[in-house]
Amino acid sequence: MIAAMVTMVYAHAGTVEIRYALWDANQRPAYQACATQFETENPDIHIKISQVGWENYWTVLTTQFVSGTAPDVFTNHLMKYPEMVTNGQLVDLTPYIQRDQVKTDSFYPALLLNWSRDGHQYGLPKDWDTIALVYNKQMFRDAGIDPASISDWTWNDRDGGSFEKAIARLTLDANGNRGDSRQFDPQHVKVRGYQIARAGGMMGQTEWSAFAVSEGFRYNDGPWTTRYYYDDPRLARTLEWFTSLPKKGYSARFDEASRIGSSALFAAGKTAIVSDGSWMVNWYAQNAKFEVGYAVLPKGPLGRATMFNGLADSIWSGSEHKEESWKWVRYLASAACQKIVAQRGVVFPAIKDLDAITVDAHARRKIDTQAFLDMTKATTFQPPIAKGGAEIDAIMDATIESILLGRVNAATALKDANVKVNEVTRR
């Protein structure tokens, strides 16, 4: 043991250590593989990776900013980075990109643009994600629903369209009666047809965003703008539709579901369908003991829609090793690293030409994730990007939770919340 420790210290003697933080445990092995390859090509740099779960990641990072101990490089999120820009906590990568003539046209344009402001680039894209339906194949067979029909499903906020009809069919009471049967008992339900279990904050990424946008809702006038539209009646009606499902027995009550989570309820066989992001594929493979399918979201009145989100790697402005950090960020954004990640089927890489590698990696494990790629051909929209994101997120999360719990009127609550949100953005 002592000899091994001496060898390790000796191997790192004279090298610069770059601390790199991320939140997804499923992604850590892939990025460790990238780090191993990077260190082979850059023997004077050692990458130390730390992982903290999403629930604590931002609290820890904020504390580290204040104490001056933040990681040199970290995985960043669009909802969080505007506040970091305002606080001067991020390095502008533009001079490095220009100096080293880094070609950025290989990325999806929206992914790169989202991380820039006024000609300054605060992150290089690492991946992208869309939202799709996750369904229990056996439950579909038992209900007599052909998965091929999902692409024809429609949704609206009045009666839920053919999507709600399918949800009803998949719902099963304790006596084996389905939700579309006259004998169905909504008070004693064994399997729910569909479930959400979070309010979703300012984004509603996997919960309500795709449905509201498919009716014409928009968050704001674009990145960094100061006017939000959470008071749009279309968002209110969308949320009211979600609140109607528990009343019919098709979903569990929000307070019950939120204690467990929609993904956990799905894995436990308590619900037939959930909406989730492409980053969750490996989680379902590890936790669901049945065949899982992935399909496109239903078409709304204005067509099918999905949030097109993407993470990036940023450099902390307080890093004492900015050049070495830049080398690592540049490598993370390169085809070399993103191909390693894609081959492991972790996430879809930000480089356009590597999409199929992730789909193929999943296919080798008999998982068909083409639906997430198909969703990029739908109406895609970006997450809301504005200063004061943490405060806006808190306002909207509390408001939408109250709506889903049935404590407040959706239109009134959203109108009041929108006033508060717009006050935050204009400070």
N, C-alpha and C positions, 0 to 999 in steps of 0.2 A: 504493500500500500504506500509506504513512504517513498519507495523508488518511483512508483507511478506518479506521485505528487511532484517529486523533484523533476521528473521528465516533463510533466505538463508545464510547470513554471519555467523550465529552461526553454521549452518550445515557444513560449510567449514572451520571453525576455527580449526587450528591444522592439516589440511590436506595439502598435497603437490599438487600444481596445475601443471598439464602437459598440455602444449599447443600443439595442434595437428592441422596441416593444410592440406587441400586437395583442389582440384580445381573443382570437379564435384558436382554441386548442387543436381543432382539426387541421388548421393550416400550419401549425408550428413545424411538423416534420418536413413539409415541403420546403419551407423557408430555411430550415436547418440544412437541407440538401443544397439549397442555393448558396448558403453561407460557406459550406464546405468547399464548393466549387470556386467561389469567390476568393477564399483564403488561399487556395492553390495557385490562383493567378495573381494574388496580392499577398505574398507571405509576410509583409510588414504590417498587415492589418488583421486583427482578430475580431470577429463578430460575436457578441454575447447577446443571446436572445432571451427576453423575458416575456412571459404571458400572464395577463391578468384578465379574468372574465369581464364581459361587457358591463355588467352591473356595477363593477368597481373600477373599471379601467379609467374613466374620465375623472373620478374623484381622486384617484391616485396620481394621475397625470397633473391635475390642477395643483395638488399639494407639492408635487415635485417642481413645477414651475416656480412656485412661491419660494421654496427652499433652495432653489438653484441646483437640484439634483435630477432634473428631467433626463430621459434618454436622449442620446444624440439624434437618433432617427426613430420615428414611430409611425405606425399605421394611423391615418387620419380619416375623419368622416366629414362629409359636406355640411352636416348640421352643426358641427362643432368648430370648424376652422375659421369662420368669419370672426368670431370673438377673439381667436388667437391672433388673427391679422390685426385687429383693432388694438390688442395689447402688445403688439410687437414681438410676439413669441415665435414667429416663423421666419426662416431664411428665404429671401427671394431667390429662386433658382434661375431666374432669367439670365444673369451674367454668366453663370456656369454653362447653361445650355448654349448660349451664343459663343462663348469662348471655345467650347469643345465641339461645336457644330453638331449637336445632337439632333438627329432627324426625329421630329415628333409626328410626322404625317402617318406613321404606322398605327397610331392610336385611333380609336373612335373619336371623332372631332369633339363631340359633346363632353366626353370624359376629360379631355385636356382643358377645354374652355371652362368647365365648372370650377377648376382649381386656379383660375386666374382672376385678377382684378386690376384694371387700369394699367395693363401691360406688365404686370408682375405675376410670376408663376410660383405658387406656394406648395405644389406637390406634383409628382409625376404619377400618372395612373398605373395601378397595379392589376385591377380586375373590373368586371362589371357584373351586374345582377339584374334579373327581371323577376316578376312574380307569376306563378302559375298555380293551378289546382293540384293538390296532392290527394289521391284517392285510394281507397282500399279495394283492390281488384275482386276479392272474394265477395265483398258486400255488393259490388256491382253485379256480379254473376247471380247472386241470390235474389237480387231485386229485378233481374231480367233487363238490366240496362246495358246496352252495347257501348263500350268506351268510345267507339268511333263516332257516336252521335254527339259527343261533348262539343266538338268543334262547331256544331250547329246551335248550341244552347244560346238563348238570349236572356237578358235581364233588364228590368226597369224598376223604378222605385214604387210603382203602384201595386202590382201583383207579383212581382218577382220574375215574371216571364217563365220560360221553360226551365230556367235554372231552379226556381223555387219548386216547380212541379217535380223535378228530379230529387231535390232535397226532401220533399215530402215522401216520395217513394222510398227513399233510403232510410227514412226514420222508422224505427221499430219499437213498439211498446212491449211491456212485459209479457203480454199474451200472444205476441207474434203478429199483431196487426200493424200494418204499415200506415204511414202518415196520410196517405191518400185514400184510406178506407174509412167508411162511416163508423166502424167499430173501434177506431183508433182512440186510445186513452192518453191524452196529452199530460196527464198527471203522473203517469207511471211509465216512463220511457226508458228503454234499455239501450238503444243506440240512436244518437242524434244524426241528422242528415248532414249538418254543416255547423261549424263553430268558429267564432273568434273569441279571444280571451284577453285582449289588451285594447286600450283606447287608441294607442298609436301616436299620441302626442301631436306635434305639429305636422308630421309627415303622413301618418296612417299608412305606412308603406305596404305592409302585408294585410292590413285590415280593411280600410275603406277607400283608399285613394283611387284605385283603379275603377271602382264602381262610380264614385262621384265624378271623376274626370270623364268617364264615358257618357255622362249626362251633360257635360259642358262646364263643370266646375274647374276653376283654376285658383291656385294659391295666391299668386301675386302677379305683378307685371314683368317678372323676370328677376334674375339674380341681382341682389343688392338693392332692389327697389324698396320703397318704404310704405307701400300700400298693399294690405292683404284683404282677401275676400272670403274669410271664413263665415261671414254672414250670408253667403249665397244660399238661397232657398234650396238649391239642388243638393248642397251638402246636408242641409237639415233633413230633407226628404230621404236621402240615402241612409243617414243614421237612424231615422225613424223605421226604415225597412228592417235594419238589423235588430232594432228593439222589438219588432213584431214577431221575429222567429221564435224566441223563447215562449211567447204567449201562445203560440200554436203548438209548442212542444218540439219544434224542429231543431232548436238549439237549447243548450243548457242556459240557465240564468247566468247573466254576466258575472255576478258576484261569486257564483259557484265555480264557473269556468276559470276565472282569473286566478283563483287559488292554485290551480293545477297547470294551466297553460294549454293552448289548443294543440300544440305538437304532442305533448304528453298524453292528452286525451285521445288523440288519433292513434298513437302507438299502443295505447291500452285497449284499442278496439271500441272506444266509446263514441266515436263519431266517424262518419264515412268519408267526409271531405273536409279539408282545410285549405286555405290559401297560404302559400309560403314562398320564400325566396330560394333562389338557386344555390345559395350558400349552405342550405340545410340538407342537401341531398345525402351527404355522408351520415348525417345524424339519423335520418330515417332508415338508412341501410343498417345502421348499428343497433337501432332501438325498436324498430317494428318487426315483429316475428311473423309477418305475412307479406304477401306480394303487394308492393306499392307501385302505383302508376302516377304519371305526371301528364297533365293536359293543359291546354290553353284556357284562359279565363273566358267567361261568357261575353258575348257581344252586348254592349249597352246601346242606348238609343243613337249614339254617335259612333258606334263601332267598338272594337276591342281596344283596351288601353292597359298600359303598365308603366310603373315607375322604372326608369332606366338609371340606376344608381351606380356609382363606382367609387371605390376607395383609392387612396393615394398614399404615398410615403412622403413625409415631410421632415425637414431638419429643424431642430430646436435652435433658436437664435443664440442661446447661451452655450452651445457646444464649443468646446475648446479644440475640436478636431473637425472643422467644417470641410476641409478638402477631402479627408478620408471618408467623412459622412457622405459627401457628394458622390464619391466613387461607388459607395454602397448603394445609394439611391439610384444612381444611373444604372447599376447592375440589376437592381430589383425591377427596373422598368424595361430591361433589355429582353430580346427574344430568348436569349440563353436561359435566364431565370424563369421567365414566364412560361417557357416550354416545359421546364421541370415541373412547375406547378400544374400546368394543364395535363401533363402525362399522369399525374397522380389523381386527377379527377377531383381536385379540391374546389376550385372556382373557375369561372370563365376568365381568361386573361384579357387584359385591356388591348392587346395587339390584335387587330382584326383577323389576321390570317391564321390565328391559332385556335379559333373557336371550335373547329371540328375535332381537335385533339382531345378536348375535354369530353365531348359527346362520345368519342370512341373509347376513351378511358372508362367511362361509365358503362358503355355497352359491353365491354369485356367482363364486367361484373353483372351482366344481364339487367342493367338499369337503363331505361330509355329516357334521356333528358332532353330530347329534341324539342320538347314543348317550350323550354326556356329560351332556346334559340329562335323558335318560331315567334315568340312574343316580341322579339326585337323588330319584327315586321309589322306589328300592330302600331297604334298610336302610342308613342313613347313620350314621357314627360320627365323632367328633372325634379329632384327634391327642392323644397324651398330653401334658398340660400340668402341669409340676411344676418346682420349683426343682431346681437341679443337673442341668439338662437336658444340658449339654455332657458332663458326666461319665457320666451314664446312657447317653447316645448312644454314647460311646466303649466302655463296657462291653458293651453289646448288639451293637454292630457287630463287635467282635472275637470275641464268642461265636458269633454267627450265621455269621460268615465261617468259623470253625473247623468248624462243623457242616456247612456247604455244601461245604467242602473234604474232608469225610469224616474229619477228624482226631479228632473227639470224639463221644461218644454224646449225642444231642440232649437227652434227658430229664435226664441227669446234668449236662450243661453249663448248661442253662437253670436248673436248680435252684440251682446254685452262683452263677450270674450274678444271679439274682433276690435272693439274700441280699445281695449287694453293692449292688444297686440300692436296696433298701429301707433299707440303712444310709445311703446318700447322701441320700435324701429326708427322713430323720429327724434329720439333724444340726442 
